[in-house]
């Protein structure tokens, strides 16, 4: 497994979230975010970033929370009526694996990162930060087999 270590500075994202199994909640959260962004003139998304709040192998499906987000330029504000919230991602070290292929492979790729790669290092997971999905290409412009996503595992320094 080809994993690189990077230290990221803290950064702000604009987010939307939904609850339910990831195949349902993720598209719902992204739709809410894109709908809101489509109405904005003062906010430009830079990098699309998603993350699950719960382990799908341990949490009942109806309680799983997914967050769709974007780093941005401009003047973003909380918009609770649109289910939009500002959030800061804390900085720190991440183990980053670039996954190629369909998004439904993410839970298994994250499990491999945690259960196979991590034990071969001297690092531990930093549970105070989310495991990030950083989307590298546009799924409307490439086939599922060509999707590229950087999976970020937060590590203690």
N, CA, C and O of each residue as an XYZ file, in Angstrom:
628
protein
N       0.869     -1.178      0.000
C       0.000      0.000      0.000
C       0.905      1.228      0.000
O       1.728      1.401      0.899
N       0.750      2.070     -1.004
C       1.588      3.248     -1.160
C       0.967      4.419     -0.401
O       0.008      5.027     -0.874
N       1.513      4.736      0.777
C       0.985      5.785      1.648
C       2.076      6.824      1.866
O       3.229      6.488      2.137
N       1.694      8.083      1.744
C       2.638      9.171      2.006
C       2.184      9.927      3.255
O       0.996      9.951      3.573
N       3.119     10.533      3.947
C       2.814     11.343      5.122
C       2.871     12.816      4.733
O       3.808     13.261      4.071
N       1.850     13.567      5.156
C       1.823     15.006      4.918
C       1.312     15.694      6.166
O       0.447     15.171      6.868
N       1.855     16.872      6.436
C       1.363     17.706      7.523
C       0.535     18.821      6.905
O       1.030     19.594      6.085
N      -0.721     18.898      7.302
C      -1.626     19.927      6.787
C      -1.867     20.977      7.861
O      -1.974     20.657      9.045
N      -1.952     22.227      7.440
C      -2.363     23.306      8.326
C      -3.876     23.205      8.519
O      -4.567     22.619      7.685
N      -4.391     23.766      9.605
C      -5.844     23.820      9.810
C      -6.474     24.606      8.658
O      -5.869     25.537      8.126
N      -7.689     24.223      8.282
C      -8.379     24.942      7.214
C      -9.881     24.883      7.451
O     -10.395     23.983      8.116
N     -10.569     25.875      6.883
C     -12.024     25.967      7.009
C     -12.700     25.318      5.810
O     -12.206     25.382      4.684
N     -13.834     24.696      6.079
C     -14.667     24.171      5.001
C     -16.114     24.565      5.262
O     -16.516     24.809      6.399
N     -16.871     24.620      4.200
C     -18.316     24.791      4.281
C     -18.898     23.391      4.133
O     -18.467     22.633      3.263
N     -19.881     23.033      4.979
C     -20.354     21.652      5.007
C     -21.867     21.535      4.969
O     -22.605     22.468      5.287
N     -22.293     20.351      4.567
C     -23.671     19.912      4.678
C     -23.610     18.459      5.130
O     -22.664     17.749      4.789
N     -24.608     18.004      5.896
C     -24.555     16.612      6.323
C     -25.904     15.935      6.157
O     -26.943     16.585      6.043
N     -25.857     14.617      6.146
C     -27.076     13.802      6.059
C     -26.850     12.537      6.893
O     -25.715     12.164      7.191
N     -27.946     11.897      7.258
C     -27.895     10.707      8.110
C     -28.503      9.518      7.372
O     -29.538      9.635      6.715
N     -27.837      8.374      7.496
C     -28.304      7.132      6.877
C     -27.132      6.376      6.292
O     -25.990      6.817      6.428
N     -27.380      5.255      5.648
C     -26.281      4.503      5.044
C     -25.498      5.404      4.081
O     -26.087      6.231      3.384
N     -24.185      5.242      4.045
C     -23.369      6.118      3.206
C     -23.832      6.177      1.753
O     -23.797      7.262      1.171
N     -24.270      5.066      1.124
C     -24.721      5.177     -0.274
C     -25.937      6.097     -0.447
O     -26.204      6.569     -1.552
N     -26.673      6.351      0.640
C     -27.825      7.251      0.601
C     -27.474      8.629      1.134
O     -27.802      9.643      0.518
N     -26.798      8.664      2.292
C     -26.523      9.949      2.943
C     -25.488     10.779      2.190
O     -25.614     12.002      2.129
N     -24.478     10.148      1.620
C     -23.446     10.917      0.905
C     -24.047     11.688     -0.273
O     -23.834     12.897     -0.360
N     -24.788     11.047     -1.185
C     -25.373     11.822     -2.290
C     -26.314     12.932     -1.798
O     -26.364     14.011     -2.387
N     -27.052     12.663     -0.723
C     -27.964     13.678     -0.186
C     -27.171     14.885      0.334
O     -27.528     16.029      0.054
N     -26.110     14.632      1.079
C     -25.289     15.728      1.611
C     -24.642     16.530      0.479
O     -24.612     17.760      0.518
N     -24.122     15.818     -0.533
C     -23.508     16.524     -1.668
C     -24.544     17.348     -2.421
O     -24.251     18.472     -2.827
N     -25.740     16.818     -2.616
C     -26.782     17.570     -3.326
C     -27.124     18.850     -2.560
O     -27.258     19.915     -3.162
N     -27.268     18.748     -1.233
C     -27.562     19.929     -0.411
C     -26.453     20.969     -0.557
O     -26.726     22.159     -0.711
N     -25.200     20.513     -0.507
C     -24.074     21.441     -0.618
C     -24.035     22.091     -1.995
O     -23.891     23.310     -2.097
N     -24.161     21.292     -3.063
C     -24.097     21.846     -4.419
C     -25.273     22.790     -4.692
O     -25.113     23.794     -5.385
N     -26.443     22.473     -4.155
C     -27.597     23.361     -4.325
C     -27.314     24.712     -3.690
O     -27.570     25.757     -4.288
N     -26.782     24.683     -2.469
C     -26.454     25.933     -1.779
C     -25.357     26.695     -2.515
O     -25.476     27.903     -2.719
N     -24.291     26.005     -2.915
C     -23.195     26.668     -3.626
C     -23.664     27.300     -4.931
O     -23.169     28.353     -5.334
N     -24.638     26.639     -5.601
C     -25.162     27.164     -6.859
C     -25.875     28.489     -6.701
O     -26.035     29.225     -7.675
N     -26.307     28.808     -5.485
C     -27.005     30.072     -5.222
C     -26.068     31.169     -4.712
O     -26.503     32.293     -4.462
N     -24.787     30.843     -4.559
C     -23.839     31.787     -3.960
C     -23.044     32.525     -5.031
O     -22.607     31.939     -6.022
N     -22.869     33.823     -4.808
C     -22.007     34.617     -5.675
C     -20.683     34.924     -4.985
O     -19.678     35.177     -5.649
N     -20.682     34.903     -3.647
C     -19.501     35.311     -2.886
C     -18.670     34.139     -2.382
O     -17.674     34.348     -1.690
N     -19.061     32.909     -2.715
C     -18.335     31.734     -2.235
C     -17.982     30.852     -3.427
O     -18.856     30.430     -4.185
N     -16.697     30.582     -3.580
C     -16.228     29.707     -4.651
C     -15.566     28.481     -4.037
O     -14.594     28.627     -3.296
N     -16.063     27.270     -4.321
C     -15.423     26.072     -3.779
C     -14.051     25.854     -4.410
O     -13.846     26.127     -5.592
N     -13.122     25.360     -3.604
C     -11.783     25.051     -4.108
C     -11.594     23.540     -4.184
O     -11.419     22.994     -5.273
N     -11.627     22.869     -3.059
C     -11.379     21.424     -3.000
C     -12.573     20.744     -2.341
O     -13.008     21.166     -1.270
N     -13.103     19.705     -2.960
C     -14.219     18.958     -2.383
C     -13.667     17.922     -1.411
O     -12.743     17.173     -1.727
N     -14.261     17.901     -0.216
C     -13.790     17.046      0.869
C     -15.007     16.457      1.570
O     -15.920     17.186      1.957
N     -15.017     15.146      1.732
C     -16.101     14.497      2.458
C     -15.543     13.657      3.581
O     -14.355     13.337      3.605
N     -16.409     13.302      4.510
C     -15.997     12.362      5.542
C     -17.199     11.790      6.256
O     -18.225     12.448      6.430
N     -17.045     10.562      6.658
C     -18.042      9.903      7.475
C     -17.755     10.194      8.934
O     -16.598     10.317      9.336
N     -18.789     10.302      9.710
C     -18.622     10.543     11.143
C     -18.629      9.235     11.924
O     -18.316      9.217     13.115
N     -18.985      8.142     11.256
C     -19.180      6.885     11.970
C     -18.582      5.718     11.197
O     -18.504      5.754      9.969
N     -18.166      4.700     11.906
C     -17.622      3.489     11.299
C     -18.784      2.636     10.788
O     -19.597      2.166     11.585
N     -18.875      2.428      9.462
C     -20.005      1.668      8.919
C     -19.988      0.193      9.327
O     -20.992     -0.503      9.171
N     -18.853     -0.289      9.848
C     -18.768     -1.674     10.294
C     -19.276     -1.836     11.725
O     -19.490     -2.959     12.182
N     -19.475     -0.706     12.445
C     -19.894     -0.760     13.855
C     -21.214     -0.035     14.137
O     -21.910     -0.370     15.095
N     -21.557      0.946     13.317
C     -22.716      1.801     13.573
C     -23.921      1.324     12.771
O     -23.790      1.021     11.585
N     -25.105      1.252     13.408
C     -26.305      0.902     12.638
C     -26.497      1.881     11.476
O     -26.311      3.088     11.627
N     -26.873      1.337     10.317
C     -26.986      2.149      9.102
C     -27.822      3.409      9.273
O     -27.466      4.461      8.743
N     -28.925      3.318     10.004
C     -29.824      4.472     10.114
C     -29.244      5.591     10.995
O     -29.836      6.667     11.084
N     -28.096      5.353     11.646
C     -27.467      6.359     12.499
C     -26.163      6.923     11.919
O     -25.544      7.799     12.524
N     -25.752      6.429     10.764
C     -24.494      6.862     10.158
C     -24.633      8.295      9.635
O     -25.604      8.641      8.962
N     -23.622      9.121      9.968
C     -23.618     10.527      9.555
C     -22.515     10.764      8.524
O     -21.380     10.320      8.696
N     -22.871     11.475      7.445
C     -21.906     11.806      6.396
C     -21.869     13.316      6.214
O     -22.905     13.980      6.232
N     -20.656     13.857      6.038
C     -20.464     15.286      5.835
C     -19.848     15.517      4.450
O     -18.811     14.944      4.118
N     -20.500     16.361      3.652
C     -19.961     16.805      2.360
C     -19.451     18.216      2.572
O     -20.145     19.047      3.158
N     -18.246     18.494      2.102
C     -17.693     19.815      2.337
C     -16.815     20.298      1.206
O     -16.508     19.568      0.264
N     -16.421     21.553      1.330
C     -15.512     22.156      0.359
C     -14.709     23.249      1.036
O     -15.255     24.079      1.764
N     -13.394     23.241      0.787
C     -12.635     24.433      1.134
C     -13.111     25.496      0.145
O     -13.667     25.171     -0.904
N     -12.891     26.753      0.482
C     -13.533     27.788     -0.331
C     -12.770     29.096     -0.286
O     -11.939     29.336      0.591
N     -13.080     29.923     -1.253
C     -12.655     31.317     -1.266
C     -13.914     32.152     -1.137
O     -14.966     31.786     -1.660
N     -13.808     33.256     -0.452
C     -14.949     34.144     -0.332
C     -15.455     34.224      1.089
O     -14.798     33.800      2.040
N     -16.638     34.778      1.199
C     -17.239     35.065      2.492
C     -18.398     34.106      2.749
O     -19.541     34.403      2.402
N     -18.106     32.967      3.353
C     -19.148     31.976      3.657
C     -19.648     32.176      5.078
O     -18.888     32.564      5.966
N     -20.926     31.909      5.286
C     -21.541     32.010      6.606
C     -22.398     30.771      6.832
O     -22.828     30.110      5.887
N     -22.634     30.473      8.103
C     -23.569     29.398      8.432
C     -24.933     29.735      7.858
O     -25.357     30.891      7.860
N     -25.614     28.708      7.365
C     -26.967     28.864      6.837
C     -27.778     27.657      7.291
O     -28.070     26.764      6.496
N     -28.148     27.632      8.594
C     -28.833     26.452      9.135
C     -30.108     26.074      8.381
O     -30.444     24.894      8.286
N     -30.811     27.058      7.851
C     -32.039     26.754      7.110
C     -31.746     25.945      5.849
O     -32.615     25.226      5.355
N     -30.523     26.061      5.327
C     -30.106     25.283      4.160
C     -29.239     24.084      4.545
O     -28.697     23.399      3.677
N     -29.111     23.832      5.858
C     -28.269     22.750      6.390
C     -26.803     22.934      5.998
O     -26.112     21.973      5.657
N     -26.341     24.192      6.052
C     -24.972     24.548      5.702
C     -24.283     25.117      6.935
O     -24.826     25.975      7.630
N     -23.071     24.618      7.192
C     -22.329     25.057      8.382
C     -20.847     25.189      8.066
O     -20.295     24.416      7.283
N     -20.215     26.171      8.680
C     -18.767     26.312      8.596
C     -18.129     25.385      9.618
O     -18.671     25.170     10.702
N     -16.987     24.844      9.268
C     -16.288     23.931     10.164
C     -14.793     24.093      9.922
O     -14.359     24.343      8.798
N     -14.019     23.950     10.978
C     -12.568     23.964     10.798
C     -12.030     22.551     10.958
O     -12.365     21.845     11.910
N     -11.198     22.155     10.020
C     -10.480     20.881     10.108
C      -9.138     21.193     10.755
O      -8.358     21.992     10.237
N      -8.877     20.561     11.883
C      -7.623     20.794     12.594
C      -6.448     20.275     11.772
O      -6.544     19.260     11.082
N      -5.348     20.993     11.866
C      -4.141     20.591     11.159
C      -3.450     19.427     11.851
O      -3.783     19.064     12.980
N      -2.486     18.854     11.152
C      -1.715     17.766     11.712
C      -1.202     16.840     10.630
O      -1.336     17.113      9.437
N      -0.615     15.743     11.067
C      -0.054     14.753     10.149
C      -1.155     13.808      9.669
O      -2.021     13.400     10.443
N      -1.107     13.468      8.386
C      -2.029     12.503      7.792
C      -1.238     11.463      7.012
O      -0.250     11.786      6.353
N      -1.678     10.220      7.094
C      -1.239      9.190      6.175
C      -2.206      9.238      5.008
O      -3.415      9.126      5.208
N      -1.701      9.402      3.797
C      -2.572      9.615      2.639
C      -2.352      8.516      1.607
O      -1.234      8.262      1.159
N      -3.462      7.876      1.248
C      -3.464      6.827      0.241
C      -4.353      7.292     -0.909
O      -5.503      7.668     -0.681
N      -3.846      7.275     -2.131
C      -4.654      7.650     -3.290
C      -5.373      6.412     -3.805
O      -4.761      5.482     -4.329
N      -6.696      6.429     -3.639
C      -7.532      5.324     -4.088
C      -7.999      5.613     -5.505
O      -8.448      6.720     -5.805
N      -7.894      4.625     -6.366
C      -8.413      4.733     -7.730
C      -9.583      3.775     -7.852
O      -9.460      2.590     -7.543
N     -10.726      4.292     -8.307
C     -11.882      3.439     -8.520
C     -13.126      3.971     -7.840
O     -13.132      5.083     -7.311
N     -14.191      3.163     -7.855
C     -15.505      3.593     -7.362
C     -15.492      3.984     -5.883
O     -14.746      3.428     -5.077
N     -16.330      4.943     -5.560
C     -16.427      5.440     -4.191
C     -16.891      4.359     -3.218
O     -16.548      4.404     -2.037
N     -17.675      3.380     -3.705
C     -18.155      2.346     -2.779
C     -17.014      1.465     -2.250
O     -17.229      0.650     -1.353
N     -15.807      1.625     -2.801
C     -14.645      0.889     -2.297
C     -13.973      1.587     -1.111
O     -13.041      1.041     -0.522
N     -14.436      2.783     -0.760
C     -13.784      3.549      0.306
C     -13.765      2.864      1.665
O     -12.712      2.850      2.303
N     -14.865      2.296      2.144
C     -14.796      1.666      3.472
C     -13.716      0.583      3.553
O     -13.002      0.489      4.552
N     -13.601     -0.225      2.513
C     -12.582     -1.276      2.515
C     -11.177     -0.678      2.414
O     -10.248     -1.185      3.044
N     -11.008      0.394      1.630
C      -9.690      1.032      1.495
C      -9.278      1.682      2.813
O      -8.121      1.575      3.219
N     -10.213      2.355      3.486
C      -9.904      2.941      4.793
C      -9.562      1.841      5.799
O      -8.642      2.001      6.600
N     -10.298      0.724      5.763
C     -10.017     -0.393      6.680
C      -8.616     -0.947      6.418
O      -7.892     -1.261      7.363
N      -8.232     -1.067      5.167
C      -6.896     -1.556      4.819
C      -5.823     -0.574      5.301
O      -4.781     -0.985      5.811
N      -6.085      0.711      5.136
C      -5.159      1.742      5.606
C      -4.954      1.619      7.116
O      -3.826      1.666      7.607
N      -6.052      1.462      7.837
C      -5.970      1.374      9.306
C      -5.439      0.021      9.781
O      -4.606     -0.026     10.686
N      -5.901     -1.061      9.194
C      -5.599     -2.394      9.719
C      -4.348     -3.044      9.141
O      -3.794     -3.961      9.747
N      -3.895     -2.582      7.974
C      -2.696     -3.166      7.370
C      -1.516     -2.200      7.377
O      -0.427     -2.544      7.836
N      -1.741     -0.973      6.860
C      -0.632     -0.025      6.791
C      -0.250      0.498      8.175
O       0.926      0.471      8.536
N      -1.223      0.974      8.955
C      -0.945      1.616     10.239
C      -0.123      0.735     11.188
O       0.834      1.230     11.784
N      -0.462     -0.563     11.353
C       0.332     -1.387     12.262
C       1.795     -1.549     11.831
O       2.639     -1.926     12.645
N       2.099     -1.270     10.575
C       3.481     -1.390     10.101
C       4.294     -0.118     10.367
O       5.461     -0.030      9.985
N       3.666      0.869     11.029
C       4.323      2.144     11.324
C       4.407      2.341     12.833
O       3.942      1.503     13.607
N       4.999      3.448     13.235
C       5.041      3.828     14.656
C       3.941      4.826     14.997
O       3.965      5.422     16.074
N       2.984      5.018     14.105
C       1.942      6.025     14.294
C       0.695      5.434     14.949
O       0.484      4.221     14.975
N      -0.117      6.348     15.477
C      -1.434      6.011     16.014
C      -2.447      6.972     15.407
O      -2.096      8.084     15.012
N      -3.703      6.544     15.333
C      -4.769      7.391     14.799
C      -5.068      8.521     15.787
O      -5.147      8.308     16.997
N      -5.231      9.730     15.238
C      -5.667     10.880     16.025
C      -7.186     10.926     15.941
O      -7.740     11.339     14.922
N      -7.857     10.510     16.997
C      -9.324     10.411     16.973
C     -10.010     11.771     17.096
O     -11.236     11.849     17.019
N      -9.242     12.840     17.285
C      -9.847     14.171     17.390
C     -10.094     14.805     16.016
O     -10.703     15.871     15.921
N      -9.618     14.146     14.956
C      -9.804     14.671     13.597
C     -10.492     13.619     12.735
O     -10.317     12.419     12.948
N     -11.291     14.086     11.740
C     -11.967     13.127     10.869
C     -11.027     12.499      9.842
O      -9.981     13.056      9.509
N     -11.423     11.337      9.353
C     -10.746     10.659      8.241
C     -11.315     11.304      6.987
O     -12.518     11.212      6.740
N     -10.480     11.949      6.200
C     -10.959     12.755      5.080
C     -10.911     12.014      3.754
O     -10.048     11.169      3.516
N     -11.863     12.358      2.904
C     -11.893     11.925      1.506
C     -11.699     13.201      0.686
O     -12.573     14.069      0.681
N     -10.585     13.322      0.006
C     -10.328     14.506     -0.816
C     -10.451     14.076     -2.275
O      -9.671     13.260     -2.766
N     -11.441     14.638     -2.950
C     -11.774     14.223     -4.314
C     -10.874     14.939     -5.309
O     -10.828     16.169     -5.334
N     -10.164     14.181     -6.123
C      -9.153     14.733     -7.015
C      -9.627     14.974     -8.431
O      -9.007     15.740     -9.169
N     -10.729     14.327     -8.827
C     -11.245     14.580    -10.179
C     -12.768     14.613    -10.148
O     -13.394     14.269     -9.146
N     -13.338     15.027    -11.249
C     -14.782     15.237    -11.366
C     -15.443     13.958    -11.866
O     -15.171     13.524    -12.985
N     -16.317     13.339    -11.046
C     -16.929     12.077    -11.466
C     -17.847     12.208    -12.679
O     -18.217     11.201    -13.282
N     -18.217     13.429    -13.040
C     -19.045     13.599    -14.238
C     -18.190     13.609    -15.516
O     -18.717     13.594    -16.628
N     -16.853     13.634    -15.332
C     -15.964     13.720    -16.494
C     -15.095     12.493    -16.697
O     -14.395     12.393    -17.704
N     -15.129     11.554    -15.752
C     -14.327     10.327    -15.880
C     -15.191      9.128    -15.502
O     -16.204      9.274    -14.818
N     -14.787      7.956    -15.947
C     -15.525      6.744    -15.586
C     -15.236      6.378    -14.133
O     -14.242      6.823    -13.561
N     -16.108      5.568    -13.542
C     -15.941      5.130    -12.147
C     -14.562      4.528    -11.899
O     -13.974      4.747    -10.840
N     -14.051      3.784    -12.847
C     -12.744      3.149    -12.683
C     -11.611      4.165    -12.620
O     -10.507      3.833    -12.187
N     -11.868      5.402    -13.049
C     -10.841      6.444    -13.069
C     -10.966      7.442    -11.918
O     -10.153      8.361    -11.814
N     -11.989      7.274    -11.036
C     -12.128      8.182     -9.896
C     -10.843      8.137     -9.080
O     -10.293      7.063     -8.834
N     -10.365      9.313     -8.660
C      -9.193      9.415     -7.786
C      -9.588     10.141     -6.522
O     -10.147     11.236     -6.574
N      -9.300      9.533     -5.387
C      -9.650     10.100     -4.082
C      -8.483      9.888     -3.131
O      -8.018      8.763     -2.945
N      -8.014     10.976     -2.531
C      -6.999     10.851     -1.486
C      -7.696     10.565     -0.163
O      -8.492     11.372      0.317
N      -7.394      9.422      0.416
C      -7.945      9.055      1.716
C      -6.930      9.462      2.782
O      -5.787      9.006      2.776
N      -7.366     10.329      3.697
C      -6.500     10.905      4.726
C      -6.799     10.267      6.078
O      -7.905     10.407      6.601
N      -5.832      9.577      6.635
C      -5.933      9.006      7.974
C      -5.178      9.921      8.929
O      -3.957     10.040      8.821
N      -5.894     10.592      9.893
C      -5.219     11.506     10.805
C      -4.343     10.745     11.799
O      -4.757      9.738     12.373
N      -3.122     11.250     11.989
C      -2.165     10.569     12.838
C      -1.691     11.481     13.973
O      -1.603     12.699     13.812
N      -1.395     10.881     15.102
C      -0.780     11.638     16.196
C       0.667     11.925     15.833
O       1.318     11.112     15.176
N       1.175     13.080     16.258
C       2.564     13.398     15.934
C       3.514     12.680     16.877
O       4.730     12.827     16.758
